Amino acid sequence: MDIEAIAKALKELGHPTRLLIYKSVVRAGYQGIAVGGLQQKLSIPGSTLSHHISSLVSAGLISQRREGRTLFCIAEYDTLQTVIGFLQDECCADEQTPTA
């Protein structure tokens, strides 16, 4: 992922409602969670939820799968690991070791 994609992912996760949605999707595991289940769990109006889900999808943080009439949200764990890795890889990169 390039710096622009990482920044977009972090920006989308910077909104409290989107962060709650994403946390619920991540917790659901690889099978995902139905949009209706998210709406019920988080008490978010459908149109608002749809808007936030679209933002997370556009950032590559979640994908969607349709089964019949049910739409599921699934976390894109590779993207999550890339964002976390980007931050961790920079940890202490410029630290100077003391000379004796």
Secondary structure, 3 states (H helix, E strand, C coil): CCHHHHHHHHHHHCCHHHHHHHHHHHHHCCCCEEHHHHHHHHCCCHHHHHHHHHHHHHCCCEEEEEECCEEEEEECHHHHHHHHHHHHHCCCCCCCCCCC
